[in-house]
Amino acid sequence: MYPLMLEELAAARIDDLRRMAARERRALPLLRPSLVARAARRSLHALGFLLVGAGLRLAMAGERHGPRRA
């Protein structure tokens, strides 16, 4: 086959695949996280903030007292 014909066939096939993918994307419903998943994410974020805050307080307390001598 001629190279130009192959390129045209490949371009046409790519366009068809893109159209099919766009059609499938529009057909899918938008999924939202459940209420339980959202609540779990919020509680994990809150726990992370607490742990980071506690770590910072411990680090600051360690700096204030200085290194201990044996």
ABEGO torsion letter per residue (X at the ends): XBAAAAAAAAAAAAAAAAAAAAAAAAABBBBBBBAAAAAAAAAAAAAAAAAAAAAAAAAAAAAAAEBBBX
